Each structure stands twice: as C-alpha cells, then as structure tokens.
C-alpha cells in the first residue's frame, strides 16, 4: 500500500486537539470509534478529520469526506478515491479536474497498482496478457493476417492457460521463445515484446509493467499523426482494465 502520510493535508484543527493531549506519535486509534464513524452517513467534518488520522483510507471512502481532503489523496490513491459514493458528485463540482489528473498520472497509477500488494502474480500475468492482446489488435492490417499475429495470439492464450494450470513450464518457455523471435521485426516488434514478457516463466511485477509499456509503444508505432493521443488512449485502456482486476480483489488461488 502507498505510504499513508498525512503531513501535507489541511487538518490543522485535529492536529491542535491532538497536541493538547500529547504528540501525534502518541495518537492511538480506537477501533470502536472508527467503526462508528465509518457506519455513520451523517459523520461530521471533525469526525472525518479524526478518522483521517486513525484510518486514512476509511476517511477518503466516506461519503462525507471533505472535498479538499478527498482531492489531496486523489493523485496517489485514485482507485480508492473512485470508490467513494460521492465520487460522481466531486467530479461534477470541479469539471475537468479529474481528467487533467488522469492525463498526468495514468502511467504512474497503472504501475503503482499493478503490484503484488494489490494483485497476485497470476492476476498480473493475466493483465499482461490482456495488454498484449490489445496491442495485437493495433497491428497493421497485413500483420494481423500474417504468421506473426498467430504466434502472438498463441502467446496470449498460453499465458492464460498457464495461470489456469492447464499447461506447464516447458510449454510456456517455448511459446515465449517464439514470441521474442518476432520482436526484431518492424511492424510487430512491440506487440511481440509484450507477448514475450507475458510468457516469462519467473514472472515478477516488473514484467507486467514491461508488457504494458510495450503495448503503449505498439500504439505509438501505428501509422498515424496522433501518436501521443494513441499512447494516452492505450494507457487509459490499461488503467480501466486494471481497475476490473482491482474490483474483483486479490486472488492468490
């Protein structure tokens, strides 16, 4: 999880009251009080300021979370902030602010949440396979109908089969080798790189990131003048897909 650092937030009243009783380091959260505030849809601003100290993520999920506090966490905890019941209302109050934040942060958000803290290695491999599949769909028409696309589609299917437990290590390694063979061919090199990373045997968090970045490069490599827009659209697609996995929760089964 991200570091829950409250030092930059505008919560001076709570700090002052805590200092009267002792230092911030001596602050002890009362579980019963936390649950009371979390369950109270009419919780006051002072309640939420206290909750921010006791359980920050619970505070930003509360529908009565003060909007300035919610926005102060939106850049580093976008998924949790988007789960607040008042999310749509916050966006309506400041049109365009969330979209501007997304444009600056999409890649950072993706990399921060595509980690073992939030998802299992199996889910991360599936996410890498999804990004690879989307990259394949961006290949030029002649590549989509050529042998490279067949190899890369097979790599996507193989990564998913490996997670499902229907194939073993040998098959995965062989498919990865074939995918990487196409990574030096102009026109499909980025999609092939993504496929190879999705089929890495000793899969780690960074391989999901490598597959994502390769897919972004595949989007930029299309014969179109709006390459930056295509790259941003690919990052947005990846972020939206990643949120589907986050919504389902970590699955280590």
Backbone bond lengths (Angstrom), bond angles and torsions (degrees), N, CA, C in turn:
res aa  C-N    CA-C-N  psi(-1)  N-CA   C-N-CA  omega(-1)  CA-C   N-CA-C  phi
1 X - - - 1.460 - - 1.515 109.44 -
2 X 1.308 116.36 151.68 1.447 119.66 176.49 1.514 110.46 -62.80
3 X 1.318 116.51 155.38 1.455 121.34 176.15 1.513 110.09 -64.59
4 X 1.321 116.85 128.76 1.451 121.37 -177.63 1.521 109.69 -91.93
5 X 1.317 116.10 74.98 1.454 122.29 -176.14 1.514 109.70 -95.65
6 X 1.315 116.99 115.00 1.460 121.81 -177.49 1.525 112.31 -93.64
7 X 1.334 118.76 3.82 1.455 119.62 -170.25 1.520 112.88 -64.90
8 X 1.326 118.46 -28.83 1.456 120.00 -175.96 1.512 114.30 -91.03
9 X 1.320 118.81 4.14 1.447 121.14 -174.97 1.521 112.06 -93.09
10 X 1.322 115.43 153.79 1.460 121.82 -177.66 1.522 109.14 -86.25
11 X 1.325 116.04 79.48 1.463 120.80 -177.87 1.517 109.44 -131.61
12 X 1.335 115.81 43.06 1.462 121.36 -175.73 1.523 113.39 -57.99
13 X 1.368 120.42 -44.19 1.460 118.88 -179.70 1.526 112.87 -55.33
14 X 1.324 117.54 -42.68 1.456 120.23 -179.81 1.517 110.84 -66.50
15 X 1.312 117.79 -38.39 1.450 120.88 178.58 1.535 110.28 -62.64
16 X 1.328 115.33 -43.43 1.465 118.62 -178.42 1.523 111.00 -62.88
17 X 1.348 116.27 -43.92 1.453 119.05 -179.53 1.519 111.47 -65.45
18 X 1.355 115.82 -35.76 1.458 118.89 178.22 1.516 111.48 -69.16
19 X 1.326 116.93 -36.09 1.453 119.53 -179.60 1.530 111.67 -67.11
20 X 1.337 116.26 -27.71 1.461 119.24 177.69 1.528 110.44 -66.20
21 X 1.324 115.94 -31.35 1.460 120.65 -178.20 1.528 111.88 -93.75
22 X 1.304 117.34 -17.64 1.460 121.34 -177.68 1.509 109.37 154.21
23 X 1.320 117.94 -174.74 1.457 121.32 -178.73 1.516 110.70 -75.94
24 X 1.340 114.99 162.80 1.468 119.73 176.95 1.524 110.69 -59.80
25 X 1.319 116.62 -32.49 1.468 119.65 -178.41 1.527 111.73 -66.79
26 X 1.347 117.22 -19.27 1.460 119.50 -179.81 1.516 112.42 -93.35
27 X 1.339 116.86 1.19 1.458 121.19 -179.11 1.522 110.80 -64.39
28 X 1.340 116.32 128.86 1.456 121.86 179.98 1.526 108.54 -123.13
29 X 1.330 116.06 123.12 1.461 120.19 179.93 1.518 110.33 -76.82
30 X 1.312 115.83 139.48 1.459 122.51 176.47 1.525 107.87 -98.40
31 X 1.327 118.87 113.04 1.474 120.51 -177.18 1.523 112.90 -55.19
32 X 1.320 117.77 -38.04 1.463 120.47 -179.29 1.525 110.69 -64.94
33 X 1.327 116.39 -39.60 1.462 120.15 178.83 1.520 110.96 -67.72
34 X 1.327 116.22 -38.82 1.469 120.33 177.64 1.522 110.01 -59.25
35 X 1.329 116.27 -49.48 1.464 120.22 -178.16 1.519 111.59 -63.93
36 X 1.336 116.83 -36.64 1.461 119.78 179.23 1.524 111.14 -62.39
37 X 1.320 116.87 -44.97 1.465 120.47 -178.59 1.530 110.64 -69.64
38 X 1.322 115.86 -42.93 1.470 119.76 -179.94 1.530 110.86 -59.34
39 X 1.318 116.48 -38.34 1.470 120.75 -176.76 1.525 113.05 -82.96
40 X 1.317 117.90 -8.56 1.463 121.19 -175.70 1.530 110.66 -97.70
41 X 1.333 118.37 107.01 1.466 119.76 -179.65 1.520 112.92 -68.95
42 X 1.350 116.74 -12.56 1.461 121.24 179.39 1.532 111.73 -103.76
43 X 1.310 117.38 19.12 1.469 120.89 -179.39 1.524 110.27 -54.96
44 X 1.332 115.95 140.12 1.457 121.71 -176.51 1.522 111.24 -82.77
45 X 1.348 114.36 169.56 1.463 119.63 178.48 1.528 110.91 -61.28
46 X 1.341 116.96 -39.30 1.465 119.16 178.91 1.532 110.97 -66.76
47 X 1.361 116.44 -35.82 1.462 119.55 174.68 1.522 110.56 -59.74
48 X 1.339 115.68 -45.17 1.459 120.14 -177.16 1.523 111.52 -68.94
49 X 1.322 117.45 -33.95 1.458 119.89 176.47 1.535 110.58 -64.71
50 X 1.337 115.41 -39.88 1.469 118.87 175.95 1.521 110.54 -65.42
51 X 1.335 115.56 -43.37 1.464 119.88 -179.76 1.528 111.05 -62.13
52 X 1.319 116.35 -33.23 1.452 119.78 178.54 1.523 111.14 -60.54
53 X 1.325 115.91 -36.76 1.460 120.07 176.13 1.528 111.42 -72.35
54 X 1.330 115.81 -39.28 1.462 120.26 -173.73 1.526 112.30 -79.39
55 X 1.332 116.47 -42.25 1.461 121.17 -175.86 1.525 108.77 -152.98
56 X 1.332 118.06 83.69 1.462 121.88 -171.73 1.524 115.14 -53.47
57 X 1.333 117.47 -44.64 1.462 118.69 -177.31 1.525 111.90 -67.88
58 X 1.319 117.05 -32.32 1.463 119.86 174.75 1.523 110.11 -64.87
59 X 1.327 116.31 -35.35 1.460 120.42 -179.52 1.521 111.65 -66.50
60 X 1.339 117.46 -45.03 1.459 118.42 -176.91 1.527 112.00 -75.33
61 X 1.336 117.49 -13.01 1.465 121.03 175.11 1.522 112.31 -87.54
62 X 1.321 117.06 -12.47 1.469 120.68 -175.43 1.524 109.81 -76.39
63 X 1.336 118.24 134.35 1.476 120.60 -178.05 1.516 113.88 -61.27
64 X 1.342 117.32 -22.00 1.463 120.22 178.97 1.521 112.74 -96.51
65 X 1.311 117.36 12.94 1.458 120.62 178.91 1.533 109.00 -56.89
66 X 1.330 119.07 126.58 1.467 120.42 177.01 1.523 110.69 -54.54
67 X 1.307 116.17 134.95 1.458 120.28 -170.76 1.525 111.91 -61.68
68 X 1.350 118.39 -34.14 1.468 118.94 -178.79 1.527 110.59 -69.11
69 X 1.338 117.35 -31.16 1.460 120.49 175.97 1.527 109.88 -71.92
70 X 1.315 116.17 -43.21 1.472 120.87 179.34 1.524 110.33 -57.67
71 X 1.324 117.07 -46.97 1.461 120.00 -179.01 1.528 111.38 -66.82
72 X 1.332 117.47 -31.79 1.464 119.44 -179.40 1.524 111.86 -67.16
73 X 1.332 117.02 -20.16 1.471 121.60 178.39 1.526 112.32 -101.35
74 X 1.333 117.16 -13.57 1.467 120.12 -172.92 1.526 112.73 -61.93
75 X 1.318 118.14 -33.61 1.455 120.50 -177.73 1.515 113.91 -70.68
76 X 1.348 116.93 -28.65 1.467 120.36 -177.41 1.523 113.62 -106.75
77 X 1.338 117.49 -19.22 1.465 121.73 179.81 1.537 110.19 -130.77
78 X 1.330 117.04 56.74 1.469 119.34 -173.57 1.517 114.12 -62.56
79 X 1.329 116.91 -38.43 1.464 118.07 -177.91 1.519 110.78 -65.93
80 X 1.331 117.33 -47.67 1.459 120.55 179.48 1.528 110.55 -61.96
81 X 1.329 116.45 -41.91 1.466 119.62 179.21 1.529 111.58 -63.01
82 X 1.322 116.52 -35.51 1.471 119.48 -179.84 1.520 112.40 -70.79
83 X 1.333 117.28 -15.16 1.461 120.96 178.75 1.525 112.37 -87.33
84 X 1.326 117.25 -4.49 1.460 120.15 176.76 1.530 108.95 -66.42
85 X 1.346 118.58 132.72 1.470 120.53 179.95 1.526 113.50 -57.69
86 X 1.335 116.71 -22.96 1.467 120.46 -179.39 1.530 112.19 -92.71
87 X 1.339 117.35 10.66 1.464 121.69 -175.97 1.527 112.14 -51.84
88 X 1.313 116.92 -51.97 1.474 120.46 -177.67 1.526 111.12 -61.43
89 X 1.329 116.84 -38.08 1.457 120.38 180.00 1.527 111.20 -66.98
90 X 1.342 116.23 -41.23 1.463 119.76 178.19 1.529 110.35 -59.80
91 X 1.332 116.81 -40.38 1.458 120.35 -178.93 1.526 110.96 -68.78
92 X 1.327 116.88 -37.87 1.465 120.40 179.50 1.523 111.67 -65.61
93 X 1.320 116.16 -31.88 1.456 120.02 -178.89 1.528 112.27 -70.00
94 X 1.319 117.05 -27.05 1.462 121.21 179.68 1.524 109.25 -135.20
95 X 1.325 117.28 75.68 1.471 121.26 -176.62 1.533 111.70 -56.86
96 X 1.319 114.92 133.90 1.458 120.76 175.79 1.515 115.03 89.26
97 X 1.321 118.20 -16.70 1.470 118.90 -175.96 1.522 111.50 -68.38
98 X 1.332 117.03 -43.02 1.469 120.23 179.47 1.527 110.50 -65.27
99 X 1.339 117.14 -41.80 1.462 120.21 179.40 1.520 111.18 -62.39
100 X 1.333 116.89 -39.44 1.468 120.15 177.86 1.527 110.62 -65.16
101 X 1.331 116.20 -38.16 1.462 120.77 177.80 1.523 110.22 -64.87
102 X 1.322 116.28 -42.65 1.466 120.37 178.17 1.527 111.47 -59.48
103 X 1.328 116.16 -44.44 1.464 119.21 -177.79 1.525 111.80 -59.84
104 X 1.307 116.37 -35.18 1.464 120.13 -179.94 1.528 112.73 -81.29
105 X 1.322 117.15 -27.84 1.459 119.86 -165.08 1.532 115.75 -116.68
106 X 1.316 119.15 -3.83 1.463 120.21 -170.83 1.528 112.69 -52.23
107 X 1.326 116.84 -50.05 1.460 119.33 -179.02 1.521 112.38 -64.18
108 X 1.333 116.40 -39.19 1.462 120.89 178.49 1.518 110.77 -64.93
109 X 1.320 116.82 -44.33 1.473 120.65 178.43 1.526 110.80 -60.30
110 X 1.314 115.64 -46.93 1.475 119.37 -179.40 1.521 110.70 -57.26
111 X 1.320 116.81 -48.94 1.460 120.37 -177.03 1.525 112.21 -67.11
112 X 1.333 116.56 -32.80 1.463 119.77 -178.31 1.527 112.17 -72.06
113 X 1.329 116.87 -34.97 1.466 119.99 -177.01 1.528 112.71 -92.68
114 X 1.306 118.26 -20.49 1.472 120.69 177.97 1.520 108.76 -83.35
115 X 1.332 116.07 63.48 1.458 122.51 -176.92 1.525 109.62 -134.25
116 X 1.329 115.20 169.05 1.454 120.71 179.85 1.532 112.72 -66.43
117 X 1.321 117.40 -19.50 1.467 118.67 179.02 1.525 110.85 -66.14
118 X 1.319 115.95 -35.22 1.458 120.44 -175.02 1.527 113.17 -100.89
119 X 1.340 116.81 -33.24 1.461 120.36 -174.18 1.522 110.38 -133.86
120 X 1.315 115.59 155.07 1.464 120.49 175.80 1.529 109.26 -76.69
121 X 1.329 116.35 167.11 1.459 119.55 176.79 1.528 111.25 -62.56
122 X 1.338 115.83 -35.17 1.459 118.91 177.24 1.517 111.76 -62.97
123 X 1.314 117.02 -44.16 1.463 120.31 178.13 1.523 111.41 -64.85
124 X 1.331 116.22 -38.22 1.460 119.51 178.37 1.527 111.22 -65.96
125 X 1.336 116.91 -37.51 1.464 119.23 176.75 1.526 110.40 -65.61
126 X 1.329 116.58 -41.54 1.463 120.11 177.54 1.523 111.09 -62.71
127 X 1.323 116.29 -39.09 1.463 119.90 177.20 1.525 110.28 -63.86
128 X 1.333 117.38 -42.32 1.466 120.83 176.89 1.528 110.76 -61.74
129 X 1.326 116.13 -38.91 1.473 120.01 177.81 1.529 110.57 -64.87
130 X 1.320 117.07 -40.27 1.469 120.69 178.13 1.529 110.55 -61.75
131 X 1.334 116.31 -44.36 1.466 120.27 179.89 1.522 110.91 -64.83
132 X 1.326 116.21 -37.41 1.458 120.31 176.82 1.519 110.92 -64.38
133 X 1.316 116.22 -45.29 1.465 120.56 179.63 1.523 110.62 -59.41
134 X 1.332 116.36 -40.17 1.466 119.34 178.81 1.528 110.61 -67.81
135 X 1.331 116.69 -36.52 1.465 120.12 177.24 1.529 110.85 -63.98
136 X 1.328 116.84 -39.11 1.462 120.68 178.55 1.528 110.65 -61.14
137 X 1.328 115.92 -37.48 1.470 119.34 -179.37 1.524 111.94 -65.31
138 X 1.335 117.59 -16.01 1.458 121.64 -179.63 1.523 112.80 -93.63
139 X 1.333 116.62 -2.06 1.463 119.72 179.56 1.522 111.02 -62.64
140 X 1.333 116.94 151.80 1.464 119.56 174.59 1.529 110.79 -56.68
141 X 1.314 115.52 154.75 1.474 120.77 -174.94 1.521 111.97 -54.63
142 X 1.340 116.76 -43.35 1.471 118.55 -176.46 1.532 111.31 -68.45
143 X 1.350 116.75 -28.39 1.460 119.26 177.12 1.525 110.85 -75.02
144 X 1.317 116.06 -35.48 1.464 119.60 179.59 1.521 111.86 -60.42
145 X 1.321 116.32 -27.77 1.468 120.46 -178.59 1.532 112.23 -101.59
146 X 1.340 116.55 6.57 1.452 120.16 -177.38 1.517 112.87 -100.59
147 X 1.323 116.57 179.30 1.474 120.96 -177.27 1.525 113.11 -65.87
148 X 1.331 117.71 -29.62 1.463 120.08 -179.03 1.524 110.72 -60.38
149 X 1.325 116.52 -45.20 1.460 119.99 -178.05 1.521 111.27 -61.48
150 X 1.332 116.66 -36.75 1.468 119.80 178.74 1.527 110.77 -64.34
151 X 1.335 116.09 -41.91 1.461 120.21 178.76 1.523 110.39 -63.39
152 X 1.328 116.67 -43.05 1.462 120.47 -176.14 1.526 111.35 -72.28
153 X 1.314 117.29 -37.70 1.468 119.29 175.67 1.525 110.42 -63.55
154 X 1.330 115.34 -37.61 1.468 119.05 177.58 1.528 110.46 -65.21
155 X 1.332 117.05 -34.50 1.460 120.39 178.22 1.523 110.65 -64.88
156 X 1.326 116.69 -40.71 1.467 120.66 177.65 1.527 110.12 -61.91
157 X 1.323 116.03 -47.31 1.464 120.24 179.71 1.526 111.27 -63.44
158 X 1.335 116.29 -37.70 1.461 120.31 -179.36 1.523 111.24 -66.84
159 X 1.340 117.60 -41.63 1.469 120.85 177.87 1.523 110.29 -59.61
160 X 1.323 116.09 -41.39 1.467 119.78 179.75 1.529 111.13 -69.63
161 X 1.327 116.64 -38.71 1.464 119.90 178.39 1.532 110.88 -65.46
162 X 1.315 116.03 -35.85 1.464 119.93 179.91 1.530 110.30 -64.59
163 X 1.320 116.25 -42.25 1.467 119.97 177.63 1.528 110.14 -63.70
164 X 1.331 115.60 -37.63 1.470 120.18 179.88 1.527 112.04 -73.14
165 X 1.334 117.63 -14.18 1.453 121.14 178.30 1.514 114.72 84.99
166 X 1.342 116.72 15.55 1.468 119.32 -177.21 1.522 112.90 -92.18
167 X 1.338 117.51 -9.56 1.464 120.50 173.60 1.529 108.24 -133.55
168 X 1.340 115.50 166.16 1.458 119.84 -177.07 1.511 113.37 -108.80
169 X 1.334 115.04 -171.56 1.459 121.77 -175.59 1.529 112.38 -61.88
170 X 1.331 116.19 -42.51 1.463 119.87 -175.56 1.527 111.17 -59.10
171 X 1.331 116.69 -46.62 1.463 120.43 -179.92 1.522 111.22 -62.05
172 X 1.335 116.16 -40.68 1.462 119.89 -179.20 1.522 110.95 -63.14
173 X 1.322 117.10 -46.70 1.466 121.81 -178.52 1.522 111.17 -62.90
174 X 1.320 116.77 -39.85 1.460 120.64 -179.76 1.530 111.03 -65.36
175 X 1.313 116.45 -40.72 1.467 120.04 179.36 1.530 110.44 -69.21
176 X 1.331 116.81 -37.54 1.460 119.07 176.64 1.530 110.99 -61.23
177 X 1.337 115.77 -42.74 1.462 120.17 179.76 1.525 110.97 -58.55
178 X 1.317 116.39 -44.14 1.468 120.53 -179.55 1.526 111.45 -66.53
179 X 1.322 116.16 -38.14 1.470 119.48 179.43 1.524 110.94 -64.64
180 X 1.328 116.64 -46.14 1.463 119.86 -178.56 1.525 112.18 -66.19
181 X 1.334 117.59 -22.38 1.460 120.07 177.51 1.533 111.44 -62.48
182 X 1.331 115.39 -26.00 1.467 119.97 -179.32 1.534 111.95 -91.28
183 X 1.332 117.77 -0.82 1.465 119.79 -175.35 1.526 113.32 -74.31
184 X 1.328 117.21 -8.75 1.469 120.21 177.53 1.528 111.53 -101.58
185 X 1.315 117.56 2.63 1.462 120.57 -178.58 1.508 110.20 -93.19
186 X 1.313 116.30 124.32 1.453 121.06 179.43 1.524 110.82 -61.97
187 X 1.315 116.28 133.19 1.462 120.89 179.00 1.504 112.61 108.95
188 X 1.346 116.52 -31.93 1.461 118.65 -179.46 1.519 112.10 -133.21
189 X 1.352 116.61 10.59 1.461 119.69 -173.13 1.529 112.90 -62.87
190 X 1.313 117.14 -37.60 1.469 119.33 -176.77 1.528 111.73 -73.77
191 X 1.322 116.07 -41.40 1.464 119.27 176.74 1.521 110.47 -64.43
192 X 1.324 116.75 -37.10 1.463 120.59 178.34 1.527 110.89 -66.46
193 X 1.318 116.37 -39.30 1.466 120.15 177.24 1.530 110.48 -62.81
194 X 1.323 116.16 -43.57 1.470 120.19 177.66 1.525 110.40 -60.11
195 X 1.338 116.57 -42.94 1.466 120.90 -179.52 1.524 110.97 -63.31
196 X 1.324 115.97 -41.17 1.459 119.68 179.74 1.521 111.94 -63.20
197 X 1.325 116.90 -41.73 1.460 120.17 179.11 1.529 111.20 -67.21
198 X 1.317 117.29 -37.22 1.470 120.00 179.27 1.526 111.23 -64.09
199 X 1.342 116.68 -25.61 1.463 120.71 -178.20 1.523 113.08 -103.36
200 X 1.331 116.84 16.44 1.461 119.76 176.42 1.528 109.86 -63.82
201 X 1.319 116.78 132.16 1.461 120.53 -175.95 1.530 111.63 -66.10
202 X 1.334 116.87 -56.65 1.466 120.61 179.68 1.520 108.51 -86.30
203 X 1.309 114.95 72.20 1.464 121.51 -171.27 1.523 110.22 -70.74
204 X 1.327 114.73 132.90 1.462 121.30 175.59 1.529 108.68 -130.20
205 X 1.324 115.47 169.99 1.459 120.77 -177.26 1.517 112.36 -51.88
206 X 1.337 117.10 -41.43 1.460 119.08 -174.47 1.521 112.74 -65.11
207 X 1.343 118.05 -23.91 1.456 119.00 179.55 1.528 111.53 -69.79
208 X 1.326 117.00 -31.08 1.464 120.04 173.30 1.523 109.08 -63.56
209 X 1.333 116.38 -42.43 1.470 120.33 179.30 1.527 110.69 -65.45
210 X 1.341 116.83 -40.59 1.467 119.31 179.18 1.530 110.71 -62.26
211 X 1.328 116.31 -42.44 1.469 119.79 179.23 1.520 110.67 -63.02
212 X 1.329 116.17 -41.04 1.469 120.31 178.94 1.519 110.97 -61.86
213 X 1.328 116.43 -46.70 1.461 120.01 -177.91 1.525 111.05 -65.17
214 X 1.323 116.32 -38.25 1.469 119.21 177.45 1.521 110.50 -63.04
215 X 1.329 116.64 -38.50 1.461 120.34 178.26 1.529 110.74 -65.43
216 X 1.320 116.86 -37.86 1.471 120.20 177.00 1.522 110.24 -63.40
217 X 1.339 116.50 -41.87 1.464 119.90 177.68 1.533 110.85 -65.06
218 X 1.321 116.60 -33.67 1.466 119.56 176.45 1.519 110.27 -63.06
219 X 1.328 116.62 -39.14 1.460 120.65 178.16 1.526 111.01 -65.02
220 X 1.318 116.19 -40.40 1.462 120.54 -179.28 1.518 111.87 -71.08
221 X 1.336 117.22 -24.87 1.464 120.91 -175.04 1.520 113.16 -81.22
222 X 1.321 117.43 -7.18 1.461 119.48 179.48 1.523 109.70 -65.94
223 X 1.324 115.85 150.03 1.469 120.52 -177.91 1.527 110.04 -74.97
224 X 1.322 114.99 80.56 1.450 120.85 -178.27 1.521 108.90 -149.79
225 X 1.335 117.49 143.41 1.469 119.15 -179.28 1.528 113.27 -72.97
226 X 1.320 117.10 -20.11 1.470 120.28 -176.31 1.529 110.98 -95.57
227 X 1.337 116.47 56.05 1.465 120.48 -174.87 1.529 112.23 -64.92
228 X 1.327 116.87 -38.95 1.468 118.87 -179.92 1.518 111.52 -64.87
229 X 1.332 115.73 -39.98 1.466 119.10 178.18 1.520 110.95 -64.60
230 X 1.334 116.32 -38.32 1.461 120.16 178.87 1.525 111.27 -66.58
231 X 1.330 115.89 -38.41 1.466 119.54 177.79 1.521 110.62 -64.68
232 X 1.330 116.72 -42.66 1.462 120.01 178.90 1.527 111.04 -65.96
233 X 1.322 116.09 -37.55 1.464 119.55 177.90 1.526 110.73 -64.39
234 X 1.337 116.47 -36.83 1.462 120.06 178.63 1.523 110.67 -67.51
235 X 1.331 116.97 -42.41 1.462 120.00 176.87 1.522 111.27 -61.85
236 X 1.325 116.03 -38.80 1.466 119.49 178.96 1.522 110.21 -65.66
237 X 1.339 116.75 -41.56 1.466 120.19 177.56 1.520 109.65 -60.30
238 X 1.326 117.53 -44.56 1.459 121.36 -179.68 1.528 111.37 -62.93
239 X 1.325 116.42 -43.43 1.461 119.99 179.86 1.531 110.69 -63.00
240 X 1.325 116.68 -42.90 1.466 120.08 178.93 1.526 110.78 -64.01
241 X 1.322 116.52 -40.90 1.478 119.64 179.29 1.522 110.48 -66.88
242 X 1.309 116.79 -40.67 1.457 120.63 179.33 1.526 111.06 -61.35
243 X 1.320 116.49 -37.41 1.461 119.69 179.20 1.529 112.00 -63.98
244 X 1.334 117.12 -29.44 1.465 119.56 174.98 1.530 110.43 -60.59
245 X 1.337 116.16 -42.39 1.463 119.85 177.94 1.529 110.91 -67.90
246 X 1.318 116.83 -40.83 1.469 120.31 179.08 1.522 110.59 -62.92
247 X 1.321 116.07 -37.35 1.462 120.48 -179.91 1.525 111.24 -62.32
248 X 1.308 116.52 -35.06 1.468 120.69 -178.83 1.529 112.23 -80.50
249 X 1.325 117.08 -15.35 1.452 120.26 178.91 1.522 111.98 85.40
250 X 1.305 114.96 161.70 1.466 120.84 -179.70 1.527 110.19 -67.28
251 X 1.319 115.44 134.33 1.457 120.96 -179.57 1.515 108.65 -128.78
252 X 1.324 116.04 106.31 1.460 120.44 -179.81 1.519 112.61 -94.53
253 X 1.335 116.02 9.34 1.447 119.68 -178.66 1.516 112.64 -77.53
